[in-house]
Amino acid sequence: MIRRILLPIIFGVLAFGFWVSPDFKEIAAGVAIFLFGMIFLEDGFRAFTGGLLERLLNRFTNRFWKSFLFGMTTTTVMQSSSLVSVITISFLSAELISLAAGIGIIFGANLGTTTGAWLVAGFGLKVKISAYAMPMLVFGVIMVFQKSRSLKGIGYVLAGLGLLFLGIHHMKEGFEAFKQTIDLTEYAMTGFQGLIVFSLVGAAATVIMQSSHATLVLIITALAASQISYENALALAIGANVGTTITAIIGALSANYQGKRLAAAHLVFNVATGLIAIIFIQQFIIAVDWVSLKIGIAETDYTLKLAVFHTLFNTAGVIIMSPMISMLVRNLERLIPEPVVAFAEPTFLNDSALEFPETLLEAAHNETLHLYDNALEIIAHGLNLHRHVIHSDEDLEAHLARDRTVMEFDLDSKYAYSVKSLYSAIVEFLSQAQTEVPAEFSDQLYRVRLANRHIVQAVKDVKHLRKNITAYANDGNDVIRREYNALRYSIAMVLRTINLLRQEDPDTDILDFDEFKIAIAEEHSVANGELDGLIRGHQITAEMATSLMNDYAYARNIVWNLAGAGEILFGAGEASEREAEELLALDEDDIDALTEPMKVGS
């Protein structure tokens, strides 16, 4: 609704500007080229987010100062606080980083964005950068058409920088020519009123362009052409700093509650920093003059003094807000709580996760673990076992022999609410993701989809198995009860092994699953041929034997499916290591070959 109203207004203002002054076209074209360059630059850096950026993020966000430096450095390099904000929201939504670490990155990104003002004021306006723009565009476009992803990424970065430089050149030339027609300084406002009005104008301009960098370049070029006063330029810079939060807010609309918390933190920080700058504007102006004198900036070099001001008030905001991070996190967690839903909903899947392949895979992996946790409750209770017993080091065989408790719960409803709905959401997300990711990630996505299928199939088989497990739990026939306890034990041990792998137990690896596959194929009466002897000896009835044969097939499938999910979720991440594990692991033919001699002998 807002966009439908806002877009015609923007078009109307631009049309009026074109009609009033032909020179306005050059300024508008400069802004458009600059924004197009930002898009190219972001696309270029996205090409390199398939591993390096994610590894750096995981490594350098375990302390506030590390996350702060990460945000500052990446924004300085990429010259896009918007891209860093969107990346951070997607990583927080996937729970790769904590909310405090995400806030640290946002703080750093705000300080890192000040380098853009320094580059434009100190280099862009003093050198004929259009001379650098053309070669960059030519080489960049040639590289964009290459097949290599890395070359494409470099091409987009070069072309993006070329367009940025070209945009700055056109804005500078436009303002120089524009002042011959219209003098914008006639609209200058002084005092507190001017401070508020121009701060709002700066915020509005940034919201429209969705780039504080573009707004700052526009301010600096207008200031260099004496089209705005120094005092009003400071107010515009404050407004631009507040307006830049719109990108994070838009990025958080499709994110989960964690992403929304970070967007709120971004807004709080930038608004607080803006208010600090407005309230202490005179003190900041004095500090700018003092710093400028110390580092050799001329008294009348207002563009560089604007860069100093931009750096000072952002630094002040970081210093004041940093001690409040813990309180900010607590309040955000209270104001934006984790949603409680009747049907299980995805926790990690959202549109922002689709932006970067590594984030996408991590989100899908975490959501699969979420599905497994929901399935674990059903599988454990379906076996009449508590999860804490499975995850303990208690002797499971002794526990199963001793405890005959039947756990009453509606398995079908639990499956529909906790597993089925979540599985549907994961499948839909993975189907969409398959069209978004580069080809080299397709295999990993397929494996994640397979792990989900294994988990859901295991739950479905437990639904069939539970009927007779419950029926024979307190049966007077010790033999049939022992047989079903053996099935329960086989499944429970696989669940215990998955938990140990999840806890990174050093004495457990995925090859342990082979032991359970072999065990259920060798050590059960249905598999080793002892069932006929139990019937002939009248130890169990033919009806019991028929049930046991059917349920053995379900139990065997559950063991194999859970083992398959465990191997995918906790196996090696690197393709070469994964291939080695798969070579060592036993498949169904291997198990049959190992157990066949025993079956023949029996």
N, C-alpha and C positions, 0 to 999 in steps of 0.2 A: 504494500500500500504506500509506504513512505517513498520507495523508489519510483513508483508511478507518478507521484507528485513532484519529487525532486528532479527527475530527469528532464521534464519539459522546462522547468525553471532554469536549469543549467544551460540547456540549449538556447533558451531565450536570452539569457545574459550574454552568452558567447555571440549570438547573432547581433545583439545590440552593440557589443564591443567591436565586432567586425565592421559594422555600419558607421560607428562614430569615428574609428581611426583604423586606417589600413595597417599601421604599425602594430596594432594590437594583435593582428594575425600572426606576426613573427613571434611575439611573446607566447601566444597560445600554442603555436606550432612547437616552440622550444619546450614548453611544458609537456606536450604530447610526446615528443621525441624522447624527452628525459624519462617519462613514465614507461614508454615502450622499452627503453634501455634497461630500466629496473626489472621489467618482466624477463628480458633476455638474460640479465645477470642472474636472476633467481633460478631460471631454468638451467643455466649453466652449472650453478652450484648444486642443484638437485641431482645432476648427473654423477656427482661425487659423494652423494649421501648414502650410497649402497654399501656402507661398511665403515669407512674411515671416520666420518662424523659421529656415527653411532658408538664406535669403540672409544673415541675421545670422550663422548658424553658420559658413557658408563664409567670411565676411568677418572674423570675430573669433576665429578659432582658429589663426592662423598663428604665434602666439607664446604661450608658456605663460601670461604674465600676462593676455593677452587671453582665452584660453580659461577661465582661472580667474574673471575678472570676468564672463564670459558665464554661467558656471554659477551664480555667486553671484546675479547680477541676475535671471536667469530663474526661479530657485528662489524668490527674494524676491517676485517678481511673482505667480508661479503658486501659491506656497505648496505645492509638491509636488516634493520631491526625487526621488520615485519616477518621476514623469512625465519629468523631465529626464533621469534615468538611462536610462529605456527609449528615449527619443529619441536619446540619445547612443550607446547600443548599436546601434540601427538604423542610424545614420549611419556609425558605425565599420564595421559589417558591410558597408555599401555602399561603403566606402573613400572616403567624402566627407571624412573627417578622419583624422588620424594617431592612433596609440595614445597618444602623449604628449599630444596635444591633448585626447583623450577623458579621460585621467587628470586633466588640468587642470580640465576641466569638472566632474568628480566631486568634486575638492577644493573647488571653488567652491560646488558644490551643498551640500556638507556645512556650509560656513560660512553659506550663504544660508538653510538650514533653521533656523538659530538665531533668525531674525527672527520665526518663528512663536511661539516661547516669549516673546519680548518683547511681541508683540501681545496674546497671551492674558493674560500677567501684568500688563502695563501698561495694557491697555484692556479686555479681555474680562471681567476680574473686578472692575473698578472702575466699570463703566458697565452699565446694564441693556440688554444687547445684544439681548435678545429683542424689544425695541421696534423695533430696526432689521431684525430677521430677517423679520418678517411682511411689510412692504412689499416687501422684496427678493424674497421668495418669490412674492408676488402678481404683481409686474411681470415677474419672471423666467419664471414658468410661462406667462404670456400670450405672451411673446416666443418661448418654445420652440415654440409652435404655429404660428409664422409660416413662410412658405416660404423666405424669404431665409436663406442659410447664415450670413451675418454676424449677422443678428438672432437666429437660433437659438443661435449661439455666445455672444452677449451674454446671452441668456436663461438658458442653462446656467450661465454664470459667476455671474449674479445669484442664481439659485436655489441654486447651490452655496454661495455666501457666506451666504445666508439660512439654509440647513441647517446650515452650520458654526456660525453664531452660536446657532442654536436648540439644537444639540447641546451646545455649551459651557454654555448656560443650564441645560439639564436635568442635566448632570453636576454643575454647581455646586449646584443645588437638591437633587439626590439625595444628595450627600455631606453637605450641611448637615442633611438629615433623617436620614441614615443614622447619624450619630454619636449620635443619641438612642437608637438600638437597639443598635448594636455599635460599640465603640471599637477601631479597627484599630491604634491606637498600642500596644495590648497585645502586638502581634506584632512590635514594633520590635526591631531587633537592632543592637547597637553594635559598634565595632571592625572589624577586618579581616574577620571572619566575616560581619558584617552587610553589609559592602561587597561581598563576593563574591556572597552569596546574593541580595541585592536587584539587583545587576547582572544576574544570570542571570534573575531574574524580569522585569526590564525588557526584556531581549532576547527572552524567550519571549513577552511580551505584544505586542511589535512584530512578531514572526514571525506570530503568530496574526492580528493586525489588518492586517499589511502596511502600516503607516503609522506612522512615528516621530512625525509631527505628532499623530496621535490619542493615542499613548502619552504624549507630553509634556503634552497638554491634560489627560489623565486624572491625570497626576502633579501638575500645577499646581493643578487644582481640588481634588484630595485634600489637597494641602499647605495650600491656602487654608482648607480646612475643618478643619485640624489632625487629619486622619485618618492622616497619615504624618509621621514626623519629618523634619526638614531634612536630616539626615545620610543617611537612607535614600532621600530624594527625589533626592539627588545621585547615589547609586548607581544608582537606577532610570533616571536620565537617561543615565548612561554605558552601561547595558545597551541602552536604546532606540537609541542611536547605532550600536551594533554590530548590533542586530537588523534595522535598516533595510536592510542589505545583501541581505536575502533577496529583496527585490523585483528588484534587479539580477540576482541569481543566477537567479531564475525567468525573467526576461526573456532571459537569455543561454542558457537551455537549448535554445531553438530557433534561436539565432544561430549564426554560423559561428565559426571559431577566434578571430577578432579580438574578437567580442563576448564570448567566454568569457575572453579575456585581460583585458578591461576589468572584467568582473565580479570576476575574481580580484584585480585592482588595488584595486577598491572594498573588497573584503573585507580585504585587507592593510592599507589605510589606516585603515579604521574599527576594526579589531582593535588595530592599533598605537596609534591615538589613545586607545582605551579603556584599554589597558594603561598608557599614560603617565598618564592621569587617575587610575587606581587606585594606581599606585606613588607618585605625587606628590600624593595627595589632600590632605594637610595643607598643603602649599605652595599648592595651588590655593585652599583655603579662606581662607588668609591673604590671597592676592591678591584674592579676591572681596570680602573685608571692606575692603581698601584701596581698590579701585575703587569700591565702593558708597559709601564715605565721600567720595570725590572728586566723584562725580556726584550726591550728595544722596539716595541711597537709605537709608531708615530702617533701623536695625540689626535691627529685627524684621520687616521686609518680606521674608520668605523667598521669596516667589514671584518677585520681581524679582531677588533674589540668585541664585536658581536659573537665571534667564535669563542673568545675568552669568557664572555658572559654565559654562553650556552654551557660551557664546560663547568664553570663555577657553580651555577645553580643546580645542575644535575649532580655534581659531587656533593654539594650540601645536602641534597635529598637523600643520597645514599648513606651519608654519615648519620643523618638524623633517623632514617627509617630502619637501618640495619639492626640496631639493638631491639627493635620491636617485632622482628620476624616471628619469634615464638608466639607472641600474643596475637599477631596477625593470622598465623596458621590456626590457632585455637578458635578464633572468632569466625574465620571462614568455614571451618569444619562444623561449627555450630549453625551458622547462617545457611550454608549449603550442605545439608546432611546427605549421607549416602542413602539413595532411595530404597524404600522397602516395597517390594512388589509381590503380588500373589503368584504370578507366573515368573519363572526364572527368565531374566533378561540379560543380554550381554553386558559385561562389565568393561571389557577392553575394546570392543569393536565399535568404531565410529568412522565417519567419513575422513576425519583428519588422519587416521591411521593409514589410509590408502595413499597418502601423499608420498611416502618413502618406503621402498621395499623392505628394508631391515625392520622398520617400525611395524609394517604390516605383518611380517612373519612373527615378530615378537608378540604382537597383539593376538594373532591367531593361536600361537602356542599357549599364551596365558589363558585365553578363553577356553582352549581344549582342557587345560588343567582345571578350570572352573567347572566344565562339564564333567570331568572325571570325579571331582569332589562331590558333585551332586549324585553322580552314578554310584560312587562308593557307598554312600549312605543306603541306597536302595539295595545294592548287592550284599552289603554286610547284614542289614536287617532281614533281607530275603533269606540269608543263611542262618538267621537267628543268632547273629553275633553282633557285639558292640564294636565300633571302630577302635575304641581305645584298647580293646583286647588284641585286635589284629595288629595294631601299631606298637604294642608292648613287646617285651622279650619273654612273655609267659609261654610255657609249654602248651602249644595249641592242641595237641592230641589229648593231653590230660584234661584240658579245659573242656573240650568237646565231649569227652567220655563222662565228665562230671555234671556239666550244665545242660539241663533239658528244657530250658526256658523257651517258650514260643513267643516271639515278639509280634504283637498285634498291630498292624498298620495296613492302610489301603495302598497296596503296591501300584495298582493301575493308576489311581489318582496322582500318586507321588511321581510316577513316571511321566504322566501328561504335564504336570506342573513344573517339575524340576529338570527333566531331561529332554523331552520331545520338543518343547517350545524353544529351548536354548539351542538344541541341535539344528533346528530349522533355521534359526538366525545365523548360525555359524556357516551352514551350507550356502545360504544366500550371500553372505559376506565373501566366502571363498570363491564363489562363482563370479562375483563382481571383481574380486581381486585378480582372478586369473586373466582378465582382459587388461588389467592395469600394469602388471609387473613385467619387467624384462624377461626374456626367455630363460635366462640362467636361474631364475627363482621358481620356475614352474614346477620342477621336480620336488622342491621343498614344500610348496603349497599342496601338491598332490599327497605327499606323505602326511601332512597335517590332516588333510581331509580323511585319509585312510585311518589315522589314529582315532578320529571322531567316530568313524563307522565301526571300528573295533569295539569302542566303549559302549555304543548304543546297542550293538548286537549282543554284547555280554549281558546287558541289563535285560534284554528281551528273553534271553535263554534262562536267566535267573527266575523270571516270571513263571516259566514252565517248570523249572526245577523245584520251586518253593512249595508247590502243592504237596508233593510226596515227602519232602524233607520235614514239613510240618506234621504231616499225617503219621510219620514213623518216629517222630522225635521222642514220644513217650510210649511207643509200642512195647509190648511185653516180650517181643522177639529180639533178643540181644544181637543176633547175627545181622538182621536187616538194619537195625539201628547202627551197628558198627560199619556196615557197608556205606550207608549214607553219610556217616561221619567222615569216612575216608574221602568222599567226594568234597565235602565241606572243607576238609583240611587242605586238599590240593588247591582249591580256589583261594582260601585264606592265605596260604603261603605265598602265592603269586602277589596278592594285595600287599602283604608285608614286605616283599622284595621291592615292589614299586615305591613304597614309602621310604625304604632305606636308600634307594637310588635318589629319590627326591631330596633326602637329607644329606646326600653326598657321602654316604657311609663308605669309608675306604676299603672295607672288606667285601663290598658288593659290586657286581657289574652285570651288564645285561646278559652275559653268557649264562648267568645263574638260571635264567628262564628255561634254558634247555633241559636242566635237571627236572623241572616240573613237568615239562612236556614228556620226557622219557618216563618219569615216575607214573603219570596217569595212564601211560600206554603199557606199563609193565606190572604195576603193583596193585591193580584192581582186578577183582574176580571176573568181571565181564571181559577184560582185555586178556587175562592170562589163562582163560579156560577153566577156572575153578567153579564158575557159576553152575555148570551141569552137576558137579559133585554136590553142591549145596542143595540142589533140587532133589537129586536122587537120595540124599541122606535125610530128606524131609526137614532140613534146617530152615528152609524158606519155601513158600508156596510158589506155584507157577505164576500166579498173579503178581506176587512180589518180584519175581525174576523178570517178568515182562516190564514192569515199572522201572526196575533197576537198569535194564538194558537201554530203555529210552532216555532215562535220566543221566546215564553214563555219557551218552552222546552229547547231551546238553552241557554237562560238566566239562567234558573234553573241549568243546567249542569255547566255553567261557575261559578256560585256562589259556587256550591258544590266542583268543582275542585280546585278553588282558595283557598277555606277554607281548603280543604284537604292538599294542598301544604303548606299553612301557619301553619297548625297544626304540620306537620312533621318538617318544617324548624325552627320553633320557639317554639315548645313544649319542654317538659322536656328532658334532655339528659340522665338521669339515667333511667334504665329499670323499676324500681319500681315506680318512679314518673310518667313515661309515661303510665304505666298500669292504674294508678289512674286517669290520665287525660282521657284516653280512656273509662274508666268505666263511668265517669261523662258526657262525650260528647255524644250527641244524634246522633244515626245513622238514616238511611233512614226509617226503620220500626218505630222508636220512633217518627219521624216527622209525618209520616202518621197517627200514632195512636193519636197524639195530635191534628192534624188538621181535622181528620175524623168527629168528632162531629159537628164541625162548618160547614163542607160541607153538612152533612146530614140535619142540621137545615136550611140551605139555600135552 
